[in-house]
């Protein structure tokens, strides 16, 4: 799977850990920056990753800022993106199962490396439940 990943300075360290982890699992990882710990604007990186996913260059995307909140808001501004902020195993699973999230957001200051690895694996491994109610709701999201 091709996975785009981007972060601001608050997620830079965690991004590096996830890039190595996901590549080690056999995924093609597209690292969209930032490339260092200097302060940058999270909307730039959230948009960059979301456009990569929405445009089909990547199958899924992961964005990281200090809390994951700002970068998830930025990603969700791009048409066709369903980016879920993940803070637990259950949220990682349901992001795919119920919401067919094509991106997740994590907090570099609120998520441990082990949690980030586990949550990304859960999200990637969980299929979308193609039931009537879930498909209807995702269709409504896509129309927005």
PyMOL commands that set and color helices and strands:
alter all, ss='L'
color gray80, all
select helices_A, chain A and resi 9-24+42-54+69-75+89-97+113-125+132-143
alter helices_A, ss='H'
color red, helices_A
select strands_A, chain A and resi 2-7+28-31+60-65+83-85+103-107
alter strands_A, ss='S'
color yellow, strands_A
deselect
rebuild
show_as cartoon
